[in-house]
Amino acid sequence: MKVITTRDFRNNTKTYFELAEKERISVKRGKKYINFMVSKDPDEMYISENWVKEFFTIPQEFRCNPFDISPSGDLFWADKRNIEKLKETVETSKTTNWTRLKKEDQRKFLGLE
């Protein structure tokens, strides 16, 4: 992987676009990195090794494709148990009478007083 600065990228854009087809390129911008990904499809998703490792920690019988539910591929949506729990909570909340706490009670409940 090659990490470059925004100045390097600006001065040698063509070079880094061509290089991105052969190796990974990241542009460091402040405390963040912008990664280049070459594909033939603009909808193709990039996933990291960590994402894959975390995905496989979910037991196989509970795994599902998170991209079917969330464009970000958030791993919360990769576990069927989370989805079922959320559905239960939504259904329960429809039949439950909720009371909004007053501002001072909210602060007390959150331990802000």
Secondary structure, 3 states (H helix, E strand, C coil): CEEEEHHHHHHCHHHHHHHHCCCCEEEEECCEEEECCCCCCCCCCCCCHHHHHHHHHCCHHHECCHHHCCCCCCHHHHEHHHHHHHHHHHHHHHHCCCCCCCHHHHHHHCCCC
